[in-house]
Amino acid sequence: MTKNKHPIPTGGFKPVESSMIEGVAYDPASQKMHVKFKGGDHYVYHDITPQAHHDMLAAKSVGKHFAQNIRGRAKHSMVTA
């Protein structure tokens, strides 16, 4: 994991119903998915396909899907202000 600045995709964060994730922003052109957690941390996950993004948002539990399919699998960076 690296700490970097990454621009938030046009449209900004979309709120999700989750006990751990506050919102998600996605850029299909770069396949980067920004995830803002309830505690305030903001990470960008790289090489996330549009289907993977869709599947996460459509999951019964967004946080569980994220933990099982993205966290620990996708390259990521912590976003700093």
N, C-alpha and C positions, 0 to 999 in steps of 0.2 A: 504494500500500500504506500502510495506517495501522497504528499500534501500539495495541492495545486489549486490554481484559480481556473474555473471552467464557467463559461457563460451559460446562463439558464436558457433553455430553449424558449422560443416565441410561444406565448400563451401561458407561461409560468407554471407553477405547481398546481396540480389538480388534487383536491383533498380526497382521501380514501378513508373508508371505515376500517380502522385498525387500532389496536391498543398500543402498537409500537411505531407505526408509520403515520406521519402527519400528511404527507403529500408526495406526489410523483410527477416529474416532468420528463418528457421523452422527445428526443430528436431522431427521427427515422433516418435522416441523411447520414448522420455520424454514428448511429446505433448506440448513442449514449443515453442512459437513463439516470436521472437525478432522483435521489431519494432523500427526503428530509424526515428525520426521526423526531418523535415527540420530545425527546430530551434536548433537541436543538441541533444535533449533529447533521451534517449534510455531506453525502457521498455521491460520487458519480460512478456508475458501473458501465464498463466498456463492452462492446461487441454483443449488445443485447438486441436480438432480432425483433422485428415488429411483432411476430407471433409470440415470442417470450413475454414481451411487454403486455400484449393483449391478454395472454393467459393469466398473468399475475393480477391484472385489474379485474378479470372476470372470475377469479377464484372465490370460493366460498369464504376462505380466510386469506386475505392479502398477506398478512404477516407470516402465516404458516407457509404459504406458497413461496414467499420471498426467502424464508429461512431454508427451505428444502431444495430450492431450485436455483437461487442466485447467490446468496451469501456463501462465501467460501469457494465458489466455483468461478465467478466472473472476476476479471481484473477490476480493481477499483481504486479510487483516489478520494481522500478527504478534501473537501472544498473549503478553502479559507476565504475570509472576507477580503 
